[in-house]
Amino acid sequence: MSAKITVAMVGDYPVGGQSIRGGVQAVVSYLVDAMKARNDVDLHVITFKRHIRQPATIDAGGFHVHQLPTQRLGLTTLFWRDRRMLHACLDKIKPDIVHAQGAGRDGYLATKSGLPSVVTFHGILGQDAKYVNGWLRRQRSVMQSHLTETFCVRHAANVISISPYVQQYYGTSLRGNTFYIPNPVKADYFNVVRQEEEGRVLFAGRVIPRKGVADLVEAVAAVRSQTPIKVVLAGALDNTEYVTEVKSLIARLGLSDRFIFKGLLNESEVLDEFCRCALLVLPSYQETAPMVVQQAMASRVPVIATRICGVPDQVTHGVTGLLYEPHDVKTLATHLEMLLKNKELRANMSLMAQQKAEYEYRSEKVAERTVAMYQEILGRSRLAPSDSLG
């Protein structure tokens, strides 16, 4: 192995100034930014894209981005074409290690690459699939989960758990060496200058059933006469069926003047929302370790979130934010009123939240732990025979 570790990171990466869409893209983007500045890593990002027909490589300044065309309905062929594309790319890069971001297709292909590899488990795909709109799409998600996630759980030699919840969920089924490394948050969030506006509440994420936005609407209806409140919904509106349902609920409850649908924002716009909001609300039914919670903590924004999955490992109730049980609209409304009326409590929680984020989530620290993990895996792989799954 050379002095530099050649890393092929396979994941959903926003190319060419695209807005970051979702937590996984944010993770890859922030980790890449932190790792490209290091002198002990030769970084290559491999990302599958639907809009291209031929592979393309971009010199991104400090690292290379390899875009590969993805196969439609790849699940039906076990991603045969995507696998060929990835193997051809890996043959050119000759990486020391392959790091897949997610236990979907990318984790499946990385685990089958025959090279030293590690898979970061971001979402619990089987649980996420329960909240997908439409029977056909839901069944497709369940099938992919059964194939790719189950394969990674059983066969990935090395696994990054971004939350203790991942290990709790899979238990002894998770057979690889497991490393706890939380998701990274870039420095820009720690540098947010707070200029909060009275009553401004932020929801940041896709407006989809799993995120529980309808519960937030009902909670706002319960507190609107007690405290000024205006909710900004910042996230993709591509799930038209659920977005229509939420808008209808808002209209029916007479709350049209209390909600702003911003849609998908670029990074600077997201930072501006963290600057202006009084607090963040995440009423989700299923999450692993939501990136938006860590971004809020780094930005000194107090959080109200559901007590589910990995969220309690991020937010300490009464210290760095407030938690409640999913679907409990009454308690959500109580928490909203309490925090919006108590500026001192918000300030205290914000300070404690940022201290935790500084200690655990700053991207440079996460990159340091990630490279140390690569070194450990490669040191171990030199002592063990190759175990390719073909």
N, C-alpha and C positions, 0 to 999 in steps of 0.2 A: 504493500500500500504506500502511495506517495505521501509527501508531507501534507498536501491538501487532500481532503476527502471530497471525492466527486459524488455529488448527490443528485439523483433524479427525483424531483418532487412531482408526483402525479396528482393533479387536483384541479378543481374549478377555479380558474384564475381570470380576473378581469383584464382583458388585453386592450391596449391602445386608449387608455383614458376612460374606459367604460365605467359607469357607476357600479359600485359594489352591490351585488345582489345576494343578500343572505349571509348567514354567519360563516359558512365554509369559505366563501370567497373572501370575506374579511380576514379570516384566519390565515389563509394562504398569502394574501397580500401583505399583511403585517409581518408574518414570519419571513417572507422573502425580503422585505425591506430591511429587516434586522440582520439577516444572514448574508446579504450581498455585500455588506460592509466589512465582513470578517475576512481575515487573511488565511484562515485554515479550511475554507470551504470553496469548492468550485461548483457553483449551483446551476442546475438546469431544471426549468419548470416545464412539465409536459401537461398540456391541457387539451381535452377533446372539445371540438366546436362543430356545431351543426351547419353553420353557414359557409363552410369552406369545402372544396373538393380535393385539394392536394395538400400534403404536409407543407408547412412553412415554418422557418426558423427566424427569430428576431433577436438581434443583439440589443439587449435592453439596458446596457450599461452596468457592468458588474455581474451580470448573469445572462443566460440565454432562455428564451421562451420558445418552445416547440409546440406549434399548433397542429393537431391531428384531426382529420375529418372523422366524425363518428358515424356509426352504422345505425340507421333507423331500425327500430324493433330488434335491437341487438340481442335482447334476452332470448329470442326464439332460436338463435344459433349459438347461445352461450358466448356471445360477444366475439365470435370467431374473427371477423374482420378487424375489430378494434384491437384484438390481441395481436394480430399480425402487424398492424401499424405500430403498436407499442414496442413489440420486439425489434422491429427494424430500427426504430428510434434509439432504443437502448443499445443496440449493436454499434451504432455510431458514437453514442456518448461514452459507452463503456464505464458506467458508474460503479463506484464501490458499494453503494447502497441505494435502494429504491424506497422512497417514503410516500405512501399513499394517504391522501386526505379523504377519509371516509371509507366505510365498509361496504359501499355499493360496488359498481363496476370497477372503479379505480383500485379499491382494495383487493378485489377478486383477481384482477389482472396482475397486480404487483405481487401478490402471494404466489401466483402461478408462474412468475417470471424466471424462477430458478436462480435468482440473485439474492444476496442478503437483503432483507426487506423489513419494513415496519409499517403497520397500519394504524392511523389515528381514527378511533371510533368517535364520530361527532354526534350523530343521531342514532337512536334505537329505531332502525328502519321498520321493524315489525310493529312497533307501537305507533310510529308516525302514520303508517298506512291506514290505521283505523279511522283517521280523520280526513282522508282524501275524498273529495266530492265524486260522486258517480260510481256506479257498481263496477264498470269496466276498468276505470282508472284505479280504483281501489284494489281490484283483484290483481292488476298488473303490478302494483306496488307490493302487494303481499307476496306475489310470486318472486319478484326480484329480491325481496327481503329473505325469503326462504332459501334462494340460491346463493346470493352473494354474502349476505350477513352471516348466515349459518356456516358457509364455507370459511369465512375469515375467522369466526369464533373458534372453529375446530382446527384450522390449519395455519393461521398466521403465526409465524415463529416469534414475532415481536409485536407488541400492541402498546399504543399510547392511550391511556385512560385520561380524558380531560376532566374527569370528575370522579370522586369515589362512587358515585351512583352507577357508573359503567360496570365496575367490578361487582357491586352489590346486585345489579340486575342479572348479569350473566353467571355469577358465582363460579363454580368449578368447571363449568362448560368452557370458559375462556382458558385455552390451553397454552398459549404462548407466554413468553416472558413479558410481564406487564410493567410499564413505567408510568407513574403519575406525573403528567406535565400539563398544566392548565393552558388554555388558549391565550395567545398574546394580545395585548392592546398597545397600539402605537402611541408615541410620545405626544402627538397632537391633542389627545384627549386629556392627558394630565395637564396640558397647558391652557385649557379652556378658561377664559375669564368670565366668571358668572355675572350675568346681568338679568336675573330672573324677572319675569313679568307676573304680576299677581294672577293667580288662578290658572296659569297656563300648565296644562298636563300633557305629557308626551307619551304616545304609544308608537314604538318604532319596530316595524316588522311587517311581513306580508299580512294582508287582511284575509285570513283563511280560517276555517272552522276551528282548527287546533289552537289558534291563538286566543279564542274566547272573547272576541271584540264585542259581541252582543251583550255579554255580562257587564262590560264597561259602560255600554250605553245605558243599561238599566240602572247601574249605580249612579251615573250622572243625573238621571231623572230623579233619583231619591235625594240628592244633595243640592240641586240647583237653587232651591229657595233658602238654603242655609249659608252658602258661600259662593262667591264668584268662581266660575269654572268654565274653561274652554279647552277642548281636547284637540290636539293635533295628531292625526293619523298619518304617520310617515312610513310608507312602505308600498310595495307593489300591489296594484289593484287588478291583477290579471285573473283572479278567481271571480269572474263576473257574477256567478250564481250567488256566492256568499256576500259579495259587496252589495249586490242589489238587496239582499235580505237585510243587511245592516242598515243601509240607507232607508229602507222602508220602515224599520223599527225606529230610527231616529225621527223620521217624519211623523210617525204615528204618536210618538211621545212628545211631540212639539219641541224637539231639540235641535232643529236645523241651524240655529244661530250659535250652538254650543260645540259644533264639530267642524273641523277643517280637514278635508281629504287632500293631502299634499302629494300622494303618490310616491314613486321611487325617487329618492334624493341622492345627489352626489355627496362625496365625503365632506366637502366644505359646508354644504347645506345641513348635513347631519350635525356637524360640530356647532353650527349656528343654533340649531334647535336645542342642543344640550346647554348652550349658553343662556338661552331665553326661558327654558321651562323651569317650573317650580319643583316638579318631580316626574318620575317615569313610572308608568303602570304597565305590567306584563301579566295579563289575566289568563295565561295559557293553561291548557289541560295536559300537555306533554312537551317537555323540553329535556335536554341533557345538561348542558351548561351554557345557557343563552349568552351569546356575545354581547347583546345589547345591555344586559345587566352589568357586565364588566366595564363596558364603555361608560355607562352612567356612573359607576363607582369611581372610575378614574377621573371623571369630569366633575366630581363632587355634586352629583345629583342623587337625592334620596330615592329609594326604590320601593314601590308596593308591588308584590308579586305573589303568585300562588305558591303554596307550600307543597311542591311536587318535585319528584326526581332529584336533579342535582342543584336546584335553586337554593335549598337551605344550606348547602355547603358554600354558597356564594354570599347569601344575605343572612346575617344574624338578626333574628327578629328583635325589634326594640333597640338595636344597637346601630346597625348600618341600614336598616329599612324595616318594613312591616310585611308580614306574611299572612296569608289567609287560605282557607281550603277552597279548592276549585268549585265553581258554581255558587259560592256563598256571596251573593250580591249584597246582602245586608252588611256583612262585615267589610267588604270592599268599600261600600259607601261610607261606613264609619271611619275607615282608615283614610279615605280621601278627605273627609271633613276635618279629621284630626290634624293631618299634616298640612293641609292648606291654611288652616287657622293658626298654626304654631310655627312661626318662623325660626324661633330658637331651636326647637326640636329638629327642624329640617337642617339647620346649620350644623348641629352636633352630629347627626347621622351622616351628613355629607363628609365631614372631616374624618370620621372613623372609617367610612367606606373608602375614601381615597387612600388612607393609610394601608388598608388591606390590599387594595389594588396595586399600590406601589410595591409592596412586599412580594406579591404573587404573580401579577399579570403583566408587568412592563415587558414589552416585546424583546428588549435586549437580554433580559434575564431568562425569558423563555427560550430564546435562541441559544443561549449558553448551555442550558440544560439539554436542549435537543442535540447539540453537537456532542456533548458529553455522552449522551445515549448512543449516538452513532459510533463513537469510539469504543464504547463497551461492547456493542453488538459485533463490530468488526473484529475486535480482539477475540471475542468468543468464536466467531465464524472461522478464524484462522486455525483454531484448535479442533474444529469439528468437520466431519466429511460433509460434502454438499448433499442437500436433500431436496432436489428439484421435484416438483409435482408435475412437470411437463406441460 
